[in-house]
């Protein structure tokens, strides 16, 4: 059985939203990037925490998750954001470019229907800053149907913290082992 997906948003997770005074966390470094469709004369300024790359790689290297971007940055997540954090190329959920004026046009995160279709019956942990109560109900219902789903919601002005990834690891370690699959080895068994 495939490891669960680790779905990663960027805005509000890796790139915090500025405070009312325009400040961002002191842990984040400024970068100017040129997303697809923009001119080099009109870059986008972003702030990234260089510690996020190693933190994410510690989780990815376990092999207990299959990482994928789930962001409106789409392919630019792999070509622009990932390299700044020393992350390997990751697949991305191919999200549409909806003509919406709110992140919750149906009362839940606009990405959710696309993610649900993309996941199929796969298990997943999804890190995004913009979930509503209806998204949490969806995750609970998926889990009840045997498709374990965990939503982690960082504060969008602060972004991802080590505690969020500890929660991912704890969740991964508690997942039931599929019938017929060998139990995970801790590496401490006697030979």
Beta strands, then each sheet from edge to edge (+ up, - down):
strand 1: 4-8
strand 2: 28-33
strand 3: 44-49
strand 4: 65-69
strand 5: 91-92
strand 6: 124-127
strand 7: 149-152
sheet 1: 5+ 4+ 1+ 6+ 7+
sheet 2: 2+ 3-
end
